[in-house]
Amino acid sequence: MCCLNKPINRKKNDIKVVNKRVKAKPPSTPSLNLVCDIDTLRTLIKKNKVRVVDVRKRDEYLKGHIKTAVSLPLAELLSNDDPESIIKILNNLGISDDTLVVIYDDTFGALASRVAWSFKFVGHRNVALLEVTYDNWKKLGLEIERKSNKYSKVSHSVDIDYSIFADAEYIENAQNDKNKIIIDSRERLNFLTEHIPNSKNIPYTMLRSENSILRNPSELKRFMENRGIDLNNEIITYCGSVGTLSGLAFFALKTAGISNVKLYPKSFKEWKSLGKPKTEFKDATYWDLSAE
C-alpha cells in the first residue's frame, strides 16, 4: 500500500505513479531556507523565480492573495494524500523538480506546514514556509491580487522520502527506544487528557513568535534543549488528527538544527481508532511557561 491514509509498505517498487519513477536531480536554482522571509519572497516574485502556494479555502483565495500565488486548499490535498495524488497536484500547479516553492496560510503556519511536508515527502526538496500569515502580509501593505492564477502543467519526478514519515507501527516500536523521542504538539490540556504513552508535550503555541510563524533558530534550539530534547535524537511529531500542528513542530525542530525528524501524519485520531494504548493524567502539575 502506498498512501498516507493507510500503513505504508516501504518497498519502493510497490509504489505506482503516473510519472516514471526517477530520482530528482539536484536543483539548479539556489536552495530556500525552511522559513522564507518577506523580502526574499518579494524578490523571487519580481524575478518570476518562485511558485507561491496559498492553502487557505478557495473563497478566501479569490478575495485576495499574494501576487502570482496559486490556490491549493488543504482539504483538497488531504482528500487523497497518497504519493501519486500529491505528484499530480505538483504537476497541475506547474511545479517541476527545481521550482522554488513558498507556502502560506492564515493559520499561524500549521496548514502550510502540512502541505510543505507532503511536498517534501514525495520528493520536492526546495520548499519553504512564508514567515508570516496572509493577514500579516496584507497588514504590511504588501502586493496582493484577486485574479486566479494557473500555470502550464509539468512533470515532477518521484523520490519518496521515508526518512520523514512515521506510521502507528513505527510509533509503537519507537516508544521504548531511548534514542527516539515522541512529541505531542497539542495544547497542554489536550495532552493531559490523553496521549500516546511515553510522549513529551511541546505545545505548538510555544513555537511561534510575535512577528513570525516560528521563533528564530537559536531560540528554537534553546527552547528544545530546555525541554530536554537532545538534538542528536530522532524526533517524531504528532498532533490531534491530520498532522497540521505537528507539521509546524516538524519544521520548528528542523529549523532548530535537528536533522532526524519524522511526522506521524495520521496522528492521535488514527492511534485511538486503532485501539492503541493511551496515557491519561488526572492530577498533573502544569509546566510554568512564564519564562519562555
C-alpha positions as CSV (number, residue, x, y, z in Angstrom):
1,M,0.0,0.0,0.0
2,C,1.3,3.4,-0.8
3,C,-0.8,6.2,0.6
4,L,-0.8,8.2,3.8
5,N,-4.3,7.1,4.6
6,K,-3.1,3.5,5.1
7,P,0.1,2.0,6.5
8,I,2.9,2.4,4.0
9,N,4.7,-0.6,2.6
10,R,8.3,0.7,2.4
11,K,9.2,-1.4,-0.7
12,K,9.8,1.4,-3.1
13,N,9.0,-0.7,-6.2
14,D,5.4,-1.2,-4.9
15,I,4.6,2.5,-5.5
16,K,2.8,3.0,-8.8
17,V,2.7,6.5,-10.2
18,V,1.8,8.1,-13.5
19,N,5.3,9.5,-14.0
20,K,8.4,7.4,-14.4
21,R,10.0,6.9,-11.0
22,V,13.3,8.6,-11.2
23,K,15.3,10.3,-8.6
24,A,15.1,14.1,-8.5
25,K,18.1,15.9,-9.9
26,P,19.8,18.5,-7.7
27,P,18.1,21.8,-8.2
28,S,19.9,24.3,-10.5
29,T,18.4,27.2,-8.6
30,P,19.5,28.3,-5.1
31,S,18.0,26.5,-2.1
32,L,15.5,28.1,0.1
33,N,15.7,28.2,3.9
34,L,12.9,26.3,5.7
35,V,11.3,29.6,6.5
36,C,11.3,32.2,3.8
37,D,11.4,35.9,4.8
38,I,9.2,38.6,3.2
39,D,12.0,40.4,1.3
40,T,13.3,37.2,-0.2
41,L,9.8,36.2,-1.4
42,R,9.1,39.6,-2.9
43,T,12.4,39.5,-4.8
44,L,11.7,36.0,-6.1
45,I,8.2,37.0,-7.2
46,K,9.6,40.0,-9.1
47,K,12.1,37.8,-10.8
48,N,9.4,35.2,-11.6
49,K,11.5,32.5,-9.9
50,V,9.1,31.0,-7.4
51,R,5.7,29.3,-7.1
52,V,3.7,30.7,-4.3
53,V,1.1,28.4,-2.9
54,D,-2.0,29.6,-0.9
55,V,-3.5,26.8,1.2
56,R,-6.5,28.7,2.5
57,K,-10.0,27.9,1.4
58,R,-10.8,28.7,-2.2
59,D,-13.2,31.5,-1.5
60,E,-10.6,33.2,0.8
61,Y,-8.1,33.0,-2.1
62,L,-10.5,34.6,-4.5
63,K,-11.0,37.6,-2.2
64,G,-7.3,38.3,-2.3
65,H,-3.9,36.6,-2.2
66,I,-0.2,37.2,-2.6
67,K,0.7,38.2,-6.1
68,T,1.3,35.2,-8.5
69,A,0.0,32.7,-5.9
70,V,-1.9,29.5,-6.9
71,S,-4.7,28.0,-4.8
72,L,-4.3,24.7,-3.1
73,P,-6.8,24.4,-0.2
74,L,-5.5,22.0,2.5
75,A,-8.7,20.0,2.3
76,E,-8.1,19.2,-1.4
77,L,-4.7,17.7,-0.6
78,L,-6.0,15.7,2.4
79,S,-8.9,14.3,0.4
80,N,-6.5,11.9,-1.2
81,D,-2.9,12.3,0.1
82,D,-1.2,9.3,-1.4
83,P,2.1,10.0,-3.2
84,E,0.6,9.7,-6.7
85,S,-2.1,12.3,-5.9
86,I,0.4,14.7,-4.5
87,I,2.6,14.4,-7.6
88,K,-0.4,15.2,-9.7
89,I,-1.0,18.3,-7.6
90,L,2.6,19.4,-8.2
91,N,2.2,18.8,-11.9
92,N,-1.0,20.7,-12.1
93,L,0.4,23.7,-10.2
94,G,3.4,23.9,-12.6
95,I,5.9,22.8,-10.0
96,S,8.8,20.9,-11.5
97,D,11.7,19.3,-9.6
98,D,13.8,22.5,-9.4
99,T,10.9,25.0,-8.8
100,L,11.3,27.1,-5.7
101,V,8.1,26.8,-3.6
102,V,6.9,29.1,-0.8
103,I,3.7,28.2,1.0
104,Y,1.5,30.3,3.3
105,D,-1.8,30.2,5.1
106,D,-3.7,32.4,7.6
107,T,-3.5,29.8,10.5
108,F,-0.1,30.6,12.1
109,G,1.7,28.3,9.5
110,A,0.1,25.0,10.6
111,L,-1.8,24.3,7.3
112,A,1.1,25.5,5.2
113,S,3.4,23.2,7.2
114,R,1.2,20.1,6.4
115,V,1.3,20.8,2.7
116,A,5.0,21.6,2.7
117,W,5.7,18.3,4.5
118,S,3.7,16.5,1.9
119,F,5.7,18.0,-1.0
120,K,8.9,17.0,0.8
121,F,7.6,13.5,1.3
122,V,7.1,12.8,-2.4
123,G,10.5,14.4,-3.3
124,H,10.2,18.1,-3.7
125,R,13.0,19.4,-1.5
126,N,13.1,23.1,-2.3
127,V,10.0,24.2,-0.4
128,A,9.7,26.8,2.4
129,L,7.1,28.3,4.7
130,L,6.5,32.0,4.5
131,E,7.5,33.6,7.7
132,V,4.1,35.5,8.1
133,T,0.5,34.7,7.5
134,Y,-1.5,36.3,4.7
135,D,-3.3,38.6,7.2
136,N,0.1,39.9,8.3
137,W,1.3,40.3,4.7
138,K,-1.8,42.3,3.9
139,K,-1.5,44.5,7.0
140,L,2.0,45.4,5.9
141,G,0.6,46.8,2.7
142,L,2.4,44.3,0.5
143,E,1.4,43.3,-3.0
144,I,-1.9,41.3,-3.3
145,E,-4.2,40.5,-6.2
146,R,-7.6,38.8,-6.9
147,K,-7.2,37.0,-10.2
148,S,-7.0,33.2,-10.2
149,N,-3.5,32.1,-11.3
150,K,-2.9,29.0,-13.3
151,Y,0.4,27.7,-14.8
152,S,1.3,25.2,-17.5
153,K,1.3,21.6,-16.4
154,V,4.7,20.0,-15.9
155,S,6.1,16.6,-14.9
156,H,7.6,16.2,-11.5
157,S,9.7,13.1,-10.7
158,V,9.0,10.9,-7.6
159,D,11.5,10.3,-4.8
160,I,9.6,9.2,-1.7
161,D,11.4,10.3,1.5
162,Y,10.6,7.7,4.1
163,S,13.1,9.3,6.5
164,I,10.5,12.0,7.4
165,F,7.5,9.6,7.7
166,A,6.1,7.5,10.6
167,D,3.0,5.4,11.0
168,A,1.4,3.8,14.0
169,E,3.6,0.7,13.8
170,Y,6.7,2.9,13.8
171,I,5.4,4.8,16.8
172,E,4.9,1.6,18.7
173,N,8.4,0.4,18.1
174,A,9.8,3.8,19.0
175,Q,8.1,4.2,22.4
176,N,10.8,2.4,24.4
177,D,13.8,3.4,22.3
178,K,16.0,5.7,24.3
179,N,17.3,7.3,21.1
180,K,13.8,8.3,19.8
181,I,11.6,11.0,21.3
182,I,7.9,11.2,20.5
183,I,6.5,14.8,20.6
184,D,2.8,15.6,21.1
185,S,2.2,19.1,19.6
186,R,-1.2,19.7,21.0
187,E,-2.1,22.2,23.7
188,R,-1.3,21.1,27.3
189,L,-4.8,20.4,28.3
190,N,-5.4,18.0,25.4
191,F,-2.1,16.3,26.1
192,L,-3.0,15.8,29.8
193,T,-6.4,14.4,28.9
194,E,-4.9,11.6,26.9
195,H,-1.8,11.0,24.8
196,I,0.5,8.3,23.3
197,P,2.4,6.7,26.1
198,N,6.0,8.0,26.7
199,S,5.4,11.1,24.5
200,K,6.6,14.6,25.6
201,N,4.4,17.7,25.2
202,I,5.7,20.6,23.2
203,P,2.6,22.7,22.6
204,Y,2.6,24.4,19.1
205,T,1.8,27.7,20.8
206,M,5.3,27.8,22.2
207,L,7.0,27.6,18.8
208,R,5.9,30.9,17.3
209,S,7.0,34.5,17.9
210,E,5.0,37.7,17.9
211,N,6.1,38.5,14.3
212,S,6.7,35.1,12.7
213,I,5.1,31.7,12.5
214,L,8.3,30.3,14.1
215,R,10.9,31.6,16.6
216,N,14.3,32.2,15.1
217,P,16.6,29.1,15.0
218,S,18.7,30.0,18.1
219,E,15.6,30.5,20.2
220,L,14.1,27.2,19.0
221,K,17.3,25.4,19.7
222,R,17.4,26.8,23.3
223,F,13.7,26.0,23.8
224,M,14.2,22.4,22.7
225,E,17.3,22.0,24.9
226,N,15.4,23.4,27.9
227,R,12.8,20.8,27.3
228,G,15.3,18.0,27.5
229,I,15.4,17.4,23.8
230,D,18.7,16.0,22.6
231,L,19.4,17.4,19.2
232,N,21.1,14.1,18.2
233,N,18.0,12.1,18.9
234,E,15.4,11.1,16.4
235,I,12.2,13.1,16.9
236,I,8.7,12.0,15.9
237,T,5.9,14.5,16.0
238,Y,2.1,14.0,16.1
239,C,-1.0,16.1,17.0
240,G,-4.7,15.6,17.1
241,S,-5.8,14.4,13.6
242,V,-4.2,15.3,10.3
243,G,-0.7,16.5,11.1
244,T,-1.1,20.2,10.9
245,L,0.1,21.3,14.4
246,S,2.7,18.5,14.3
247,G,3.7,19.7,10.8
248,L,4.5,23.1,12.3
249,A,6.5,21.3,15.0
250,F,8.3,19.3,12.3
251,F,9.6,22.5,10.7
252,A,10.4,24.0,14.1
253,L,12.6,21.0,15.0
254,K,14.3,21.1,11.6
255,T,14.9,24.8,12.0
256,A,16.4,24.2,15.5
257,G,19.0,22.0,13.8
258,I,17.6,18.5,14.5
259,S,18.4,16.6,11.4
260,N,16.4,13.4,12.0
261,V,12.7,14.4,12.4
262,K,9.6,12.4,11.3
263,L,5.9,13.3,11.2
264,Y,3.1,10.9,12.1
265,P,0.6,12.5,9.7
266,K,-2.5,10.5,10.9
267,S,-1.7,11.4,14.5
268,F,-3.7,10.7,17.6
269,K,-7.0,10.3,15.8
270,E,-5.8,7.2,14.0
271,W,-3.9,6.0,17.1
272,K,-7.2,5.9,19.0
273,S,-9.2,4.4,16.2
274,L,-6.7,1.5,16.1
275,G,-7.3,0.9,19.8
276,K,-3.7,1.6,20.8
277,P,-2.9,2.3,24.4
278,K,-3.2,5.8,25.9
279,T,-1.9,7.6,28.9
280,E,-4.0,9.9,30.9
281,F,-3.0,12.5,33.6
282,K,-5.8,13.0,36.2
283,D,-3.9,15.3,38.6
284,A,-0.9,16.8,36.8
285,T,1.3,19.7,37.6
286,Y,1.3,22.2,34.7
287,W,4.6,23.5,33.4
288,D,5.4,27.0,34.4
289,L,5.9,28.5,30.9
290,S,6.1,32.1,32.0
291,A,9.9,32.3,31.4
292,E,9.5,31.1,27.8
